[in-house]
Amino acid sequence: MATFDDFMKLDIRVGTVVEAKIFEKARRPAYKLIVDFGSEIGIKKSSAQITEVYSPEELIGKQVLGVVNFPPRQIADFMSEVLVLGTYSKQGVVLITPDNKVENGDKLG
């Protein structure tokens, strides 16, 4: 069982998607995302299996939550640097987003 201390080790930040395109070499349908997490964290890449719910065009400008302190993960020819968070829902993976616009880099607390 995970403890509260385990949860506190995660660095979960808000970022804005600045680029999204189809990840053609992924085994399962996915997008390559470029996300701006603000000046402290910077621009990071993520592979996200969210193609059932979102088009690349509607992702641009969307604020998302991502775990920024996991080690990078090689997916095909792409290095995913953050885990963008979402829920497994009936219609597919739905992104976790702030209710109101906030600053890139704001930390979940």
C-alpha positions, 0 to 999 in steps of 0.5 A: 500500500502506498503511503502519504510520504510516497505521494509527496515524492511525486512532483506534479505540475501544471503545463500547457500543451504547445505542440501535439502530433500523431505518434506514428511509431507507437504500438498503441495509438498515441500523440507526441506532446510538447508541454511547457511547464514554466521557467523552473521545469521548462519544455518537456516531451510526453507520449500520451494515449489520448487519441480516443477523446482528443484531436491534436488541434484541440490539445494545443493551449490545453493545461494539463497535470504531469508528473515531472520527476519520473525518469525519462522513458524510451517509447519507440524512437521518442523519449517521454520525459513526463507522465501526463495524467488522465482518467481511464473513462468509458470514452477513453483517457480524459486528461486531468486539467485545472478548473481555472487557468493557472501559471505553468509550473504550478505544483499540485499541493 
